[in-house]
Amino acid sequence: MTNRPQRVLALAQLTNSVGDGAYYVTSALYFTRVVGLAPARVGLGLTVGWAVGSLVGVPLGRLADRRGARGTAVLLALATGLAVASFLVVRGFVPFVLAACAYASAQSGLAAARQALLAGLVPAGERTGLLARLQSTLNAGLAVGAGIGGLALHAGTRAAYLAVFALDTVTFLLCAGLLLRLPSVAPGAPRKRDGGGRPGVLRDRPYVVVTLLNTVLLLRMPLLSLGLPLWIAERTAAPDWLVSALFVLNTGAVMVFQVRMARGVTGLASAARAVRRSGWVMLAACVVFALTAGASAWMAVVLLVTGAALQAAAEMGQSAGSWQLSFDLAPADRIGEYQGFFGTGVTVARTLGPLVLTSLLVEWGTPGWLLLGGATLAASYAMGPAARRAVGRASEEITRPVLVG
């Protein structure tokens, strides 16, 4: 296979990530200042939206398996663009919640369909490396989009906010056009459900356990956007501007080193090792962050930068390992369904992460950092046995890809 599908996938990722970056930095103020919603209602509406999206992701992923990953991905990219466009006209809480549900559902389904499309176009041994490049591309696009969103925030006008949402809409339409240029992927044969009518992935209990463990590891997702800013402001003598510097450090590190970190991950065994190592590195990061309490301003800055570098390394290792596991442990003809379920971990982490991190870090302080690091290490060590159990179940019930390790 040539590299053309990989280049098209990367370009599609770059295109809509630019729009997403602009959306992320402006959406909260758009919903409060332009739509006129109270901040609490914005949070509630988005929580409901992502909760619905997490439930819809599995059936939409199954649709990609049964009806074709490319066509499903194109339709869901168009649906996401239309959902973003609907935000331009909503002016009340109920329409906002409906638009948020449509947006989150389309995004969750699109993520699953793209993974199924990638699995159908890229050989198994190349998937994790490609996902690493796509992650770097994603960060680059988000950075560009955040800059565009920053210009809108600086202008502060209704027209500027509307322009950002229009841009995000257009980027998803362009993404759909790019995905349409990819070769089609043959749909898989339908499988029977169990007597209770549950989706097949929920019967694969070892895979469910792997997903739950990965969700624990993903609780660090709101760390840069919420946990560390609150910790720096309330528990350290470091300047507030360091929050922005740490975000730039993380984004830049992922852009530069994610591909390199993923090169050694080629199968089940190497993926489990990468996740275990990331657990130790994340524990070290938490210890370093905890030491900043009560330190002088300059020492707090040094420790926070060190901790952020360790956290970025842990994030990249955990990402590479979990990508490999999520593909290798899924049936070859049900990638979309399984990826749709695996992706719910991101939604759960985004929903519960803020509550968990504020409780642990802001209220508990140093013991909270140690508990977070310890929980991460425990989950990372449990991932290997859970993955081996999933392979054992696969050998008994369904045919899975051969694992290299």
N, C-alpha and C positions, 0 to 999 in steps of 0.2 A: 504494500500500500504506500502511496506517495504521502508527502507531508501536507498536501493541499487541504484535506479535511481538518487537520490540526490547525492550520493557519486560519481557516474559516471559523472554526470554533473559537480561536483566540480573538479574532476580530469581532465576532459577535459578543464575546464577553467584554471586550474593551468598550464597544459601542454603548451597551446598556449600563455598564458600570459608571460611565461618565454621567449619564442622567441620574442614576441612583445616588452618586456622590452629591450632586446638587440638591437632590430631593432630601437626603438625610440631614443636611445642615440647615435647611430652610423650612422643613415641613411643620415643625412644632410652632414656630412663629406664624406661619401661614394659617394654620388651623385656628390659632387664637386671635390673631390680629385681622385677618381677612375674612375667614369663615365666621369668626365671632364666638367661638366655643371657649368655655372655661377650661383651664389646664387639666383639672381633674377629669372632665368629660373627654378630653382628648386622650388621656391615658387609658380611661376605661374603654373607649371605642377601639383603640388600637389593640388593647389586650383581647377584647372579644374577637376582633378581626383575625389576629394571629392564632387564637385558639381554634377558630373555625378552619383557618388555613392548615393547621397541623392535622386536623381530622380529614380534610379533603385531599391532602397530599397523597395518601396511599391509593385511593380509587383512581385519582388522576394518573398516578404512576402506572397502575395496572392498565389504564386505558392506553398509555403509550406502548406497553408490552403487547396488547391485543390488536390495536389499530395501526400501529406504526409510530415509532419514536419521532421521526422527522415531522410528519404532519401534525402530531399532537403538540410538539414543541413550537411549531410555527403558530398554531391556533392559540396556544397559551401565551405566547409573546404578544400576539395581537390583543388578546383579552387583557393582559397586564397594561398595555398601552391605553386601552379604552377605560380601564379602571382608574388609571392616573388622570386621564382626561375628565372623568366624572367628578374628581375633586374640584375641578374648575367651576362647577356649577352648583355644588351642594352648599346649602346655607342653613342647615339645621342639624340637630344631633342624630335623629333617626336616619336621614339620608347619608350622613357622614359614616355611621356604623355600617350601613349597607355597602357603601363604597369601600370602606376598610376591609370588610369581609371579602368582597370581590377581588380587591387588590392582593390580600394575603393568600387567598385561595389560588389565584392565578400564578403568583410568585412561587408558592410551594409546589404546585404542579409543574411549572416550568422547570424548576430545579431538578425534579425527578425525571422529567422527560429528557432533559439535556444529558443527564447521567446515562440514561438508557441509550440515547443516541451516541454518546461517546463510546459506550461499551460495544455498540454494534459496529462502529467505524474504526476503532483503535484496538490493536492486539493487546491481550491481557498484560503482557510484560511492559507495555509502554504507557499504561493508563495513569499510574501514580506520577510518573515524570511529567506527563501532559497536565495532570491536575495541578502539579506544582507550578508549571508555567502559567496556567490559567489563573492561579491564585496571585501570582506576581502581576499578571496583566490586570486582574481585578483591582488590586491595590493602586496600580498606576492610574487606572480610570477613575477610581474613587477620589484620588488626590486631585486630578484635573477637575472633576465635577465639584469637589468641595471648594476649589478656588473660584469656580463660576458662581456657586452658591454664595460664597463670601461677598462677591460683587453685588449680588442681589440684596444681601443683608445690609451692606454698606449704603445702598440706595434707599432701602427701607420703604419703597413705594409698592402699592398694590400691583402696578403693572410689572414691576421687577419680579415679584413672587409668582405672578401668573406666567411670566416668561419662563421661569424655572420649571414649572409643572408642564408647560407646553413642550419644553426641551426634553423632559423625561419621557413624555408621550412619544415624541418623534424618535428617540433612541430605541424604544422598544419596537416601533414599526420598522426601523432599520435593522434591528436584530432579527426580526421575523424574516425580512428579505434575505439576509445573509444565511440564516438557517435553511431557507428554501433552496439555496445553491448546493447544499450537501447531498450526497447520495442517499437514497432511501434505505431504511433498515427493515428487513422482513419481520413482520410480527411473529410472536411466539404462539405456539399451540395453546388453546385454553386448558386450564386445569380445573379439577373439581374442587369445590369448597367442602368444608366439613359440615356435619349435620346441623350445626348452629348457624351456618351462613356467615361465619366470620371471614374476613380476608385471610388468605393463605399465610401471609407473613406472620400473623399473630399466633399461628400454630407452631411456628418455628421458635420454640422457647429459648434455645441458646442464642439465636440471633436477637431476640428481644432483650436478653440479658446484656449482650454486647452493646446494643443501642442504649440501654439504661446506663451502663458504665461510661459510655462515651458522653452521655448527657451530663454526668457528674464532672467529667473532665472539661466540658464546655461551660461550666458555671463561671469560668474565669473571663468569659466574653465581655461582660460589662465592666471589667476591671479598669480599663483605660478611660472609658467614658463616664464612669460613675464612682467606682470604688476608690481608685487612686486620687481623683480630684477632691473627694470628701475627706480622705485621709490626710492629704497634703494640707488642706485648708484648716482642719480641726485638730490634727494630732502632731503636726511637724512645724518647724520654723522655716521651711523652704518657701521660696516665693511662688505665688500663684501661677506665674507665666510658665513655670516648669511643666504644668499639665500639658500645654501645647507642645513643648519640646519632647516630652515622652511619647506623645502620639506620633509625632513626626519620626522619632527614632524607631518606633515599632513598625510603622508603615514602610519606612525605608529599608529596614532589616528584612522584612518579608519580601519586598521587591527584589532585593539583591541576593539573598541567601536561601530562599525557599526551594528553588530548583536544586541547589547543591545539597541541601539537607535531605531531599527526597531520593537522591541517586542510589543510596544503599538499601532502599526499601523495595524489594522485588518479590516478596512472597509473604506467607503467613508468619514464618519464624522471624524474619527481619522486621516485619511490621510490629509484632509483639515486643521485640527488643526496643524498637524506636519509641513505642508508647511507654515502656518501663523507664527508659532513660529520661523521657520527658517528665515523668512523675518526679524523679529525683531533682531534676533541674528546677521544676516548679516549686518543689519544697524549699530548695535553696533560695529561690527568688522571694518566697514568702518570709523566710527568716531574715533576709536582707531588708525587706520592706519593714518588718517589725522593729528592726534596730534603729529606724529613723525617728521613732518616738523619743523625744527628749534630747536628741542630738542637736548640735549647733547647726546654724543655717547652711554653712558650706559643707559640713559633713553629711547633712541630710540630703543635699543635692548630689553629692558623690554616691551615696548609698542608693538613692532613688534611681539614678541613671544606671548603676550596676544592676539593681533589681529589675529594671525595665529591660535591660539587655538579656538577662537570664529568662525573664518571662517570655520575651520574643522567641528565644531559642526553644523553650518548652513548647510554645504554641506551634512552631514550625515542625518539630518532631512529632508532636501528637497529631497534627493534621495529616502528615505524610503516612503515619501508621494507620490512622483510622480510615483514610481513603482506601488503602490497600485492603484492609479487613472488610470494609463495607462491600467491596466488589467481590473479593475472593469467597466470601461466605454466602453470597447470594446465588440462587440458581441462574444459569445463563439465560434462560428464557423468561425470567421474572425480575430483571434488573430494575426496571422502572418502579414496580411495586415495592421492592425491598428498599430502593433508594428513597422513595417517598416516605417510608416509615423511618428509615435511618435519619432523614432530614428533620423529623419532628424533634430530635434532640436539640437542634439549634433553636427552634421555636420555644421549647420548654426552658432552655437556658436563658433566652432573652426575656421570658416572662418571669421566671423565678429568680434569675441571677441578681437583679437589683435588690430584691427583698433579702436574699441570702447574704449578699455582700455588705449591704448597709448594716444588717444585724451583726454579722461577724466582725467587720472591721471598725465601723464607727462606734458601735456600742460596746463590743468586747475588747477592742484594741489588740494588743500583742497576742493574747491567747486565741483571738479570732484568726489572726494570720497563721498561727501554728496549726489550728484546726483545719483551715482551708488547705494548707500544704499537706497535712497528713491525710485528709480525705482524698486529695488528688493522687497521692502516692499509692494509697490502698486501692483505688479504682484502677490505676495503671497496672498494678501487679495482678489484679483479678482479671484483666482483659485477656491475658494469655490462656489461662485455663478455660475461660468462657469460649474463646475462639476454638480451642482444641475440641471442646465438647460439641460445638457447632459442626465441625468437620466430621466428627463421629456420627452425629445424627444424619448428616448429608449422605454419608456412605451407606446408611441403612435405608433411607427413604427416597432421595432424589439424586440425580446426577449433577455434580457441581464442577466448575473449572478445576483443573489440576493445579495444586498449589506448589509454588517453588519456594524452597526455604532451606 
